[in-house]
């Protein structure tokens, strides 16, 4: 995966910065989705806010990898998300890894 996306684009005298992203878990745009997340980008970090899944589905390893790969394409270094596990509020901070290095585990720090 070598293709990358810029966090900003210049059009005329304006520079447009990507600061917010809405992510939908769905096979085709426009179809009903099974999960949604609002993401805020600040510097080289993305915070996944408002992660909601239909029928209380869990945030899977595949989901984690999708967010990691998006951050990698954006040139970000870290992403964080908030989850409730066993009735406790937990924030997970994750270092972005190259999709090519999928075998090496991402560093996950719990606050």
Secondary structure, 3 states (H helix, E strand, C coil): CCCCCCCEEEECCEEEECCEEEEEECCCCCCCCCEEEEEEEECCEEEEEEEEEHHHCCCCHHHHHHHHHHHHHHCCCEEEEEEEECCEEEEEEEECCCHHHCCCCCCEEEC
